[in-house]
Amino acid sequence: MAGLIAAVVGGIVAGCLGGSPLQVSGPAAGLTVIVAGLVDQFGWQVTCAITLAAGVLQILLGISRVGRAALAISPVVVHAMLAGIGITIVLQQLHVVLGSTPSGDAFGNLMSIPESFRDANPQAMILGASVIAILLSWKKLPRFFQQIPGQLAAVVLVTLLSIGFGDSVERIKFDGSLLEAISAPVLPQGMWGAVFIGILTVALIASVESLLCAVAVDKMQSGPRTNFNRELIGQGAANMASGALGGLPVTGVIVRSAANVDAGARTRASAVLHGLWVLVFSIFLAPVIMMVPQSVLAGLLVIIGVQLVKFAHIKTALRTGDFLVYFVTVTLVVFANLLEGVLVGVGLAMALVLFRVARSSVNTQRLPMQDGRAVWRVGIEGSCSFLSLPRINRELYSIPASATVLLHIEADFIDFSVLEAVEAWRSQHESNGGIVHVEDYGTRRLTDAAQGSPRRGFSTGVLSSGLAAWKRWQHPDVASGNSNVDGLPVLRGVSKYHQHNAALMMQDAKLLAQGQDPSTLFLTCVDSRVVPNVITSSGPGDMLTVRNMGNSVGGAGSDLSFEAALEFAIDRLDVNTITVCGHSNCGAMTALLGNDHLNDEGDAPVDQWLKGMFESRQALSTEHPVRLDAEAAGYSRIDQLALVNVAVQLENLSKHPRISARVAEGSLNLVGLFYDLSTAAVVRVSAQGIEQPDLLKQD
């Protein structure tokens, strides 16, 4: 009766107030042993008071907003928890389907399966198998039948079938009255320390079970997500009500919740109605309940248990290297208890993350001899902490004395212990006649470890991808060998490309080697700070790129290289877009704006070239829409000229005899861009003005 009170209260109170709309709450199976101990120690009514107080503590936890910590639990642990519960249900309810009595633990149920099959009750087995068959085939029936939940149809149909079996099958027993079972809690007479421990234990275990169940329910359905803090408050209110009425502690129950989701529930009304139906049947329809054979409900539970074990989750755990966490969690949930299994699983998952994240990759390679001396390369990558010291020391001290060592470090985290270990080895190696060259390319360098507490830098992938400038990772004190040529930045960059990115390029390189098919001709300035592929998120083969001073399409200082590229792009490659890209703080624009002698005769190459862009300088002094927009946006005079220059070059392109017809008919697009170096933003430029980028817009 106390369990039924908890089921009614859990459904109605937690259903109305909780933060997980589809979670169904009821008496907590995970608290059975604890509640039994509390009843034995304090009596039933004091246990009810403990339940009520535990509810108050849960509400305080919810108000404290600690509920979202449940999201920090690894998905593989949640999947394993569900699978463990499913296996436990199947092992237990299989005996009931066979008409036998299950053991008190999973191991006993597993060992006694042969005995239950030997002594099976044929009538009970027929009923249980019928429920299983109906549930397996229900979703294959026409949509008209599927409007009725398969679980409800199976229980009703097979219960009607069981009437012909009479008393040969064991049915649900329902003794006593729900209303008479209601009782008020009583305060304990002393032993307040033990009472407080009981309150804390019930509150924490009930909260953990409910939050874990809510996380699992979210993974089962695509509807509204759980508000975990509200869920704690709802569970606390339910426990207060259950304790006040003489009921068992309440938690979210995964079996009921899974049945709720599988039946097609969409709103919290399903959980509330669950509590109302339990109340109605317990008070008014007890004789109907007692008609249902136990093997019928057992067949239903066997299907639910099997559905909780997802083979897709097992495959994922195997593929991602998390199978050990999955296996240990499942085993402990089945053969120990839910809380112990989850806690060990979380701990093991955290240890695995620590092992993966906090360890570094260390490899040693022997290179060809130089000047009669052995040369070794030692690469250390990743997160370098004291946990990496055994492997780092093993590799470093395995190198022969007097050898030349190229120590390549690319780390995103280095603590002082690693610096100390490397310096100690370096000192010893050099004292024995060896030579050590350190290549420190990481976002965290060895010297950083001595400057303060260790911090993680940006991903080293940025340094390895070609996005980082040489100055970010090539330092004056770095030497990669005895040759001066090896120290040239461009050759170091090529070496790093071969180490990190050449393999990634291999697949595309084989395809690109057969020919090019770019869609865009990209004209930009020679300025080294403008990297077209970076600002357009493009790769090899996407754009035919031409660069000249001030991104000019021609004029007095006509650029034959651009004319040749334009002919090739239009006639041979049939590009559909021509892009002109200027940039801020442009040296060509600075010279153009400050040179008052462009009309004079002069042979200087720069002066000759700038004359071709004199038209842009003249446009700057007019009411040009681009200049007005740029001035309103706060751009400097030089950047205003750079923006206007892009618009002028687009206008010149639109009149170009080779492309004007295609532009007019719409088969060729002209695009103007402006790269703002100070903000790394790209601005769209057209004859009508400029369009600032929406940095919050996502694909």
CORJOVEN-V280542 format. One line per field, one symbol per residue. ss: DSSP state (H for helix, E for strand, - for the rest). phi: phi as a letter, one per 30 degrees, with the letter a starting at -180 (. if undefined). burial: b if it has 16 or more other ideal C-beta (glycine too) atoms within 10 Angstrom, else e. A space follows every 10 residues. Layout:
# CORJOVEN-V280542
ss = ???
phi = ???
burial = ???
This chain:
# CORJOVEN-V280542
ss = -HHHHHHHHH HHHHHHH--- ----EEE-HH HHHHHHHHHH HH-HHHHHHH HHHHHHHHHH HHH---HHHH HH--HHHHHH HHHHHHHHHH HHHHHHH--- -----HHHHH H-HHHHHH-- -HHHHHHHHH HHHHHHHH-- --HHHH---H HHHHHHHHHH HHHHHHHH-- E--------- ---------- -HHHHHHHHH HHHHHHHHHH HHHHHHHHHH -------HHH HHHHHHHHHH HHHHH----E EE-HHHHHHH HH------HH HHHHHHHHHH HHHH-HHHH- --EHHHHHHH HHHHHHHH-- HHHHHHHHHH --HHHHHHHH HHHHH--HHH HHHHHHHHHH HHHHHHHH-E EEEEEEEEEE --EEEEEEEE EEEE-HHHHH HHHHHH---- ---EEEEEEE EEEE-HHHHH HHHHHHHHHH H---EEEEEE ---E-HHHHH ---------H HHHH-----H HHH------- ----HHH-HH HHHHHHHHHH -HHHHHHHHH HH-------E EEEEE----- -HHHH----- --EEEEEE-- ---------H HHHHHHHHHH HH----EEEE EEE---HHHH HHHH------ ----HHHHHH HHHHHHHHHH ----HHHHHH HH----HHHH HHHHHHHHHH HHHH-----H HHHHH---EE EEEEEE---- EEEEEE--EE E--------
phi = .dddddddde ddddddcdcc ecdccaeddd cedddddddd dcjddddddd dddddddddd ddddicdddd dddeeddddd dddddddddd ddddddedic cdddbddddd dceeddddcd dedddddddd ddddddcddc deeedddced dddddddddd ddeddicdbd cdcbcibddd ddbddbddcj hddddddddd dddddddddd dddddddedd bcdeddcddd dddddddddd ddddcjcdec bdcddddddd dddjdbbded dddedddddd ddccbedddd dddddddddd ddddddddcc dddddddddc icddddddde ddddccaddd dddddddddd ddddddddcc cbbbbdcedb hicdbbcccb bjccbdddde dddddddddd diddcccccb bcabcddded dddddddddd dcjdbbcccc cddbcedddc clddbdcded ddddcjdcde ddbccedcbc lddddddded ddddddeddc cddddedddd ddddlcbdcb cccbddeddc cedddchcbe jdbccbbbdi hcdkkdcecd dddddddddd dcchdcbccc bcadhddddd dddcccbddd dacdeddddd ddcdeddddd dcddeddddd dddjdddddd ddddeddddd ddddcdedbe dddddidbcc bcbbcdddci cccdbbddkc bddcdcdbd
burial = bbebbbbbbb bbbbbebbbb bbbbbbbbbb beebbeebbe ebeebbbbbb bbbbbbbbbe bbeeeebeeb eebbbbbbbb bbbbbbbbbb bbbbbbbbbb ebbebbeebe ebeeebeeeb bebbbbbbbb bbebbeebee eeeeeeeebb bebbbeebbe ebeebeeebb beebeeebee bebebeebee eeeebeebbe bbbebbbbbb bbbbbbbbeb beeeebbbbe bbbbbbbbbb bbbbbbbbbb bbbbbbbbbb bbeebeebeb bbbbbeebbe bbeeeeeeee ebbbbbbbbb bbbbbeebbe eebbebbeee ebbebbbbbb bbbbbebbbe bbebbbebbe ebeeeeeeeb ebeeeeeeee eeebbbbbbb bbbbbebbbe ebeebbeebe eebbbbbbbb bbbbbbbbbe bbeebbeebe eeebbbbbbb bbbbbbebbe eeebeebeeb eebbeeebee eebbeeeebb eeeeeeeeee ebeeebeeeb eeeeeeeeee eeeeeeebeb bbbbbebeeb ebeebbebee ebbbbbbbbb bbbbbebebe ebeebbeebb eebebeebbb bbbbebebbe bbbebeebee eeeeeebebb bbbbbbbebb eeebebbebb eeeebeebbb bbbbbbbbbb ebbeebeebe ebbeeeebeb bbbbbbeeee ebbebeeebb eeeeeeeee
